[in-house]
Amino acid sequence: MEKGDKMPPFRLQDENGEWIDSSALLGIRFVLFFYSQDGTPGCTKEAQEFTDLYPKFQLRNVPVIGVSGDSIESHRKFKDKYGLKVKLLSDPDHKYAAECGAWGKKMLYGREVTGTIRSSYLVGKDGTIEEAWRNVKATGHAKRVLDGTLKHYVDDSPAEF
């Protein structure tokens, strides 16, 4: 997925077992970030940084949503343990991640493996990708995404889940 592409539609469960349908997000600009696994050092750092910056995303009316293959229960424990503010969606078969180009072959510790390609997308109100960050490092990434939202900032009413 690249800037200008339409984000594939999704219907995934969040950390509370509630279904989140992308059609309900039309009219709302949001960030979707793909990460490998709850509780791993890099993924925890990334989720914590998005949480630390969450008030600034809220001021820009941009909800932040993380997606991984972890279970609903794992997401709930991860959020509780680290006090995360972001919504977490479960993609247990990695089907949605694959549709978005966030699942596939990558290098890990010098060898090729198949897994999550850490990626984030700023999705516009019409479902078009306004910014794309692919194969990123966890540390500092949330700030780069926040900075990327400035290009598209519009003073709208806050988005709620």
VENHUVEN-V35305 format. One record per residue. N is the residue number from 1. NEAR is the number of other ideal C-beta (glycine too) atoms within 8 Angstrom. Layout:
n-><N & N>
near-><NEAR & NEAR>
This chain:
n-><1 & 2 & 3 & 4 & 5 & 6 & 7 & 8 & 9 & 10 & 11 & 12 & 13 & 14 & 15 & 16 & 17 & 18 & 19 & 20 & 21 & 22 & 23 & 24 & 25 & 26 & 27 & 28 & 29 & 30 & 31 & 32 & 33 & 34 & 35 & 36 & 37 & 38 & 39 & 40 & 41 & 42 & 43 & 44 & 45 & 46 & 47 & 48 & 49 & 50 & 51 & 52 & 53 & 54 & 55 & 56 & 57 & 58 & 59 & 60 & 61 & 62 & 63 & 64 & 65 & 66 & 67 & 68 & 69 & 70 & 71 & 72 & 73 & 74 & 75 & 76 & 77 & 78 & 79 & 80 & 81 & 82 & 83 & 84 & 85 & 86 & 87 & 88 & 89 & 90 & 91 & 92 & 93 & 94 & 95 & 96 & 97 & 98 & 99 & 100 & 101 & 102 & 103 & 104 & 105 & 106 & 107 & 108 & 109 & 110 & 111 & 112 & 113 & 114 & 115 & 116 & 117 & 118 & 119 & 120 & 121 & 122 & 123 & 124 & 125 & 126 & 127 & 128 & 129 & 130 & 131 & 132 & 133 & 134 & 135 & 136 & 137 & 138 & 139 & 140 & 141 & 142 & 143 & 144 & 145 & 146 & 147 & 148 & 149 & 150 & 151 & 152 & 153 & 154 & 155 & 156 & 157 & 158 & 159 & 160 & 161>
near-><11 & 6 & 7 & 5 & 8 & 6 & 13 & 8 & 8 & 9 & 7 & 11 & 9 & 14 & 11 & 6 & 6 & 6 & 7 & 15 & 9 & 11 & 6 & 6 & 12 & 9 & 4 & 9 & 13 & 12 & 15 & 11 & 16 & 15 & 14 & 9 & 10 & 12 & 8 & 8 & 5 & 12 & 14 & 12 & 10 & 15 & 14 & 10 & 14 & 18 & 12 & 7 & 11 & 11 & 6 & 8 & 14 & 10 & 6 & 10 & 12 & 12 & 12 & 13 & 13 & 13 & 14 & 15 & 10 & 11 & 7 & 11 & 6 & 10 & 16 & 10 & 9 & 16 & 11 & 7 & 7 & 10 & 7 & 11 & 7 & 11 & 11 & 16 & 13 & 14 & 12 & 7 & 5 & 10 & 7 & 11 & 13 & 10 & 7 & 14 & 10 & 14 & 12 & 8 & 5 & 10 & 7 & 8 & 4 & 4 & 6 & 6 & 8 & 6 & 8 & 13 & 12 & 16 & 15 & 13 & 14 & 16 & 13 & 10 & 7 & 5 & 11 & 10 & 15 & 10 & 12 & 11 & 11 & 8 & 6 & 10 & 7 & 11 & 8 & 7 & 15 & 11 & 9 & 10 & 15 & 12 & 7 & 11 & 15 & 8 & 7 & 11 & 7 & 6 & 4 & 6 & 4 & 6 & 11 & 3 & 5>
